[in-house]
Amino acid sequence: MVQKERVAGEALRLPLRRDRHKAGDPADLPASSEDDQRKIYISNSAEKSSADVIICGAGIAGISAAYHLAVKQRMKRVVLVDERPPLSLTSDKSTECYRNLWPGPGNAMVGLMNRSIEILEELARESSNIFHLNRRGYVYVTADPKRISHFERFVKETSELGAGPVRYHTGQRGDLSYLPHHSTGFDNEPNGVDLILDSKIIQRHFPYLSREILAVIHGRRCGWLSVQQLGMYMLERARENGVRLIAARVENIVVADKKVQAVHLRNGSGTVTISTQQVINAAGPLLKEVGLMIGVDLPVFSELHLKMAFKDPLGAVPRNAPMLIWTDPLVLSWSEEERAMLAESEETRSFLEELPSGVHTRPEGGPDSDILLGLWAYHTPPTEPVFPFSIDPGYPEMVLRGLSTMIPGLKGYVERLPKATVDGGYYTKTRENRPLIGKLPIEGAYVVGALSGFGVMAACGAGELVAAHVAGSKLPHYASAFALERYKDPGYQRLLETWGDSGQL
Ligand SMILES: Cc1cc2nc3c(=O)[nH]c(=O)nc-3n(C[C@H](O)[C@H](O)[C@H](O)COP(=O)(O)OP(=O)(O)OC[C@H]3O[C@@H](n4cnc5c(N)ncnc54)[C@H](O)[C@@H]3O)c2cc1C
């Protein structure tokens, strides 16, 4: 039954993250002792009113930049500014997953993600895995015989780009045996991908998936983590190494002679100008707005992406399942009555037609939890980021209908919809879905953003890269692929005209 009336506010608040803040509460500033700190930071003392680098935005990108500048590049006097609590705008709304499977052209995306995952693994080792990094993998499935050749091309391409070896499982003698993943931890797991083309193997290892499924790609350098814990771990290390966190809004960036000179900050305690010659724009969905403060119109736009969390008391998805992704376009089945209702409105008429691929789910929480996350970008037109944003009340039903094609055990929830928590945020992206990391055409200005739907997995590598630009260190091979300057290259412009798969999920 199509639920038109449900509103987000009625949804049960599941105990996913007690430390979450509602998206879009600017200046939701900390009280008491933190408040005192804020006043100290916003003083005009000579020592406090200049900085070597100011980072605008304490999402996962800005925090990673601060960490790499202070801890790895040993830079002093780094200031991190955010008008909201750290990580609270987009970063803690993510599905928190990572993968090194990315399409070309070129190996820049795979290179960035491999490096980012390498840093994640180093941080997990040194912190006794405080952010619960796992390596369960991404399982992509198709039930369309015509798409099998696409699967074969995709694994070959990503492997050639550096994502690791391909192991084929066709049910023939001589195949390597398929190694299932572990639920926790990240060491001693295979790299690369397993391509399973034998339905017996698929059903043995994934008995909860539809029997219609013909092929499975199990990407193995993939999994998920707690971004809140990762972010707080990096932020604490950064602060121990001298980073100052200021709860304020960056109101303006002063530029003279095409050089950064100072940053104006404002919060409830007043305003202050901090002189600095270097600024990093890590403003997430507000990247464009902050770019315009220095007169640079960044080539980005935003899409609103939602995510639902719901309880799975029927155990339709085992608690040790990997990330599960349906890669075929979907036509949902509706009753006659529902069809008539959907056909009535412009907004819902398209739900009767073929809908985009990519509905996905994963378990959330430990073995005692019964929560699943579900996502489906069935309608994500470009839009201006606004906070707070409104949430499509039909989202949980659409996601459950989509998911139950892949996981028949979820069909039980379609008739009697479970209570769901829906949140989300903006994918702020470039047209080819690659990030912007590096120098801007104002001396001393840098950007780390346009992280679209991959900012959590890319954050460590992206923060390291922007810090290397600021410190003038050697840049990795993928640096030029993410610089704003790439758009000046006529060859790149031609490539954009025929750009294929953007890798977006
Ligand atoms: C539903 C959903 C699912 C996702 N799933 C995944 C996933 O599985 N894996 C993955 O890797 N990525 C995922 N992402 C993408 C990921 O969440 C983002 O790419 C990432 O969080 C972006 O981080 P950020 O630091 O750039 O932005 P944000 O987290 O938005 O941080 C930007 C910060 O800048 C601050 N700011 C902006 N302007 C100013 C100003 N003028 N003054 C002061 N502060 C300012 C804001 O307050 C904000 O805190 C998902 C995103 C969504 C919405």
The ligand as an SDF file (V2000), in Angstrom:
LIG
                    3D

 53 58  0  0  0  0  0  0  0  0999 V2000
   22.8600    9.4150    2.1960 C   0  0  0  0  0  0  0  0  0  0  0  0
   24.3530    9.4870    1.9780 C   0  0  0  0  0  0  0  0  0  0  0  0
   25.1020    8.3140    1.9690 C   0  0  0  0  0  0  0  0  0  0  0  0
   26.4870    8.3780    1.7730 C   0  0  0  0  0  0  0  0  0  0  0  0
   27.2150    7.2230    1.8180 N   0  0  0  0  0  0  0  0  0  0  0  0
   28.5570    7.2720    1.6830 C   0  0  0  0  0  0  0  0  0  0  0  0
   29.3510    6.1060    1.7850 C   0  0  0  0  0  0  0  0  0  0  0  0
   28.8410    5.0030    2.0070 O   0  0  0  0  0  0  0  0  0  0  0  0
   30.6880    6.2230    1.6400 N   0  0  0  0  0  0  0  0  0  0  0  0
   31.2890    7.4260    1.3930 C   0  0  0  0  0  0  0  0  0  0  0  0
   32.5030    7.4540    1.2440 O   0  0  0  0  0  0  0  0  0  0  0  0
   30.5640    8.5580    1.3120 N   0  0  0  0  0  0  0  0  0  0  0  0
   29.2260    8.5200    1.4530 C   0  0  0  0  0  0  0  0  0  0  0  0
   28.4860    9.6580    1.3620 N   0  0  0  0  0  0  0  0  0  0  0  0
   29.1520   10.9160    1.0150 C   0  0  0  0  0  0  0  0  0  0  0  0
   29.8370   11.5450    2.2170 C   0  0  0  0  0  0  0  0  0  0  0  0
   28.9700   11.5670    3.3230 O   0  0  0  0  0  0  0  0  0  0  0  0
   30.2740   12.9730    1.8430 C   0  0  0  0  0  0  0  0  0  0  0  0
   31.0090   12.9540    0.6380 O   0  0  0  0  0  0  0  0  0  0  0  0
   31.1530   13.5520    2.9330 C   0  0  0  0  0  0  0  0  0  0  0  0
   30.5310   13.4670    4.1850 O   0  0  0  0  0  0  0  0  0  0  0  0
   31.4890   15.0040    2.6130 C   0  0  0  0  0  0  0  0  0  0  0  0
   32.2860   15.4800    3.6680 O   0  0  0  0  0  0  0  0  0  0  0  0
   32.6880   16.9930    3.7370 P   0  0  0  0  0  0  0  0  0  0  0  0
   33.6030   17.1370    4.8880 O   0  0  0  0  0  0  0  0  0  0  0  0
   33.1500   17.4470    2.3910 O   0  0  0  0  0  0  0  0  0  0  0  0
   31.3050   17.7530    3.9790 O   0  0  0  0  0  0  0  0  0  0  0  0
   30.4280   17.9530    5.3150 P   0  0  0  0  0  0  0  0  0  0  0  0
   30.4220   16.7470    6.1660 O   0  0  0  0  0  0  0  0  0  0  0  0
   29.1280   18.5040    4.8650 O   0  0  0  0  0  0  0  0  0  0  0  0
   31.2180   19.0780    6.0980 O   0  0  0  0  0  0  0  0  0  0  0  0
   31.2710   20.4200    5.6230 C   0  0  0  0  0  0  0  0  0  0  0  0
   31.2880   21.3230    6.8370 C   0  0  0  0  0  0  0  0  0  0  0  0
   31.5450   22.6690    6.4110 O   0  0  0  0  0  0  0  0  0  0  0  0
   30.8450   23.5320    7.2820 C   0  0  0  0  0  0  0  0  0  0  0  0
   30.7030   24.8330    6.6500 N   0  0  0  0  0  0  0  0  0  0  0  0
   30.2280   25.1160    5.4110 C   0  0  0  0  0  0  0  0  0  0  0  0
   30.2690   26.4380    5.1800 N   0  0  0  0  0  0  0  0  0  0  0  0
   30.7840   27.0120    6.3010 C   0  0  0  0  0  0  0  0  0  0  0  0
   31.0640   28.3530    6.6720 C   0  0  0  0  0  0  0  0  0  0  0  0
   30.8480   29.3900    5.8490 N   0  0  0  0  0  0  0  0  0  0  0  0
   31.5860   28.5820    7.8960 N   0  0  0  0  0  0  0  0  0  0  0  0
   31.8310   27.5600    8.7500 C   0  0  0  0  0  0  0  0  0  0  0  0
   31.5830   26.2580    8.4490 N   0  0  0  0  0  0  0  0  0  0  0  0
   31.0640   25.9960    7.2270 C   0  0  0  0  0  0  0  0  0  0  0  0
   29.5140   22.8300    7.4900 C   0  0  0  0  0  0  0  0  0  0  0  0
   28.8860   23.2850    8.6780 O   0  0  0  0  0  0  0  0  0  0  0  0
   29.9440   21.3600    7.5600 C   0  0  0  0  0  0  0  0  0  0  0  0
   30.1290   20.9260    8.8950 O   0  0  0  0  0  0  0  0  0  0  0  0
   27.1180    9.6290    1.5690 C   0  0  0  0  0  0  0  0  0  0  0  0
   26.3650   10.8050    1.5890 C   0  0  0  0  0  0  0  0  0  0  0  0
   24.9960   10.7360    1.7940 C   0  0  0  0  0  0  0  0  0  0  0  0
   24.2030   12.0140    1.8270 C   0  0  0  0  0  0  0  0  0  0  0  0
  1  2  1  0
  2  3  1  0
  2 52  2  0
  3  4  2  0
  4  5  1  0
  4 50  1  0
  5  6  2  0
  6  7  1  0
  6 13  1  0
  7  8  2  0
  7  9  1  0
  9 10  1  0
 10 11  2  0
 10 12  1  0
 12 13  2  0
 13 14  1  0
 14 15  1  0
 14 50  1  0
 15 16  1  0
 16 17  1  0
 16 18  1  0
 18 19  1  0
 18 20  1  0
 20 21  1  0
 20 22  1  0
 22 23  1  0
 23 24  1  0
 24 25  2  0
 24 26  1  0
 24 27  1  0
 27 28  1  0
 28 29  2  0
 28 30  1  0
 28 31  1  0
 31 32  1  0
 32 33  1  0
 33 34  1  0
 33 48  1  0
 34 35  1  0
 35 36  1  0
 35 46  1  0
 36 37  1  0
 36 45  1  0
 37 38  2  0
 38 39  1  0
 39 40  1  0
 39 45  2  0
 40 41  1  0
 40 42  2  0
 42 43  1  0
 43 44  2  0
 44 45  1  0
 46 47  1  0
 46 48  1  0
 48 49  1  0
 50 51  2  0
 51 52  1  0
 52 53  1  0
M  END
$$$$
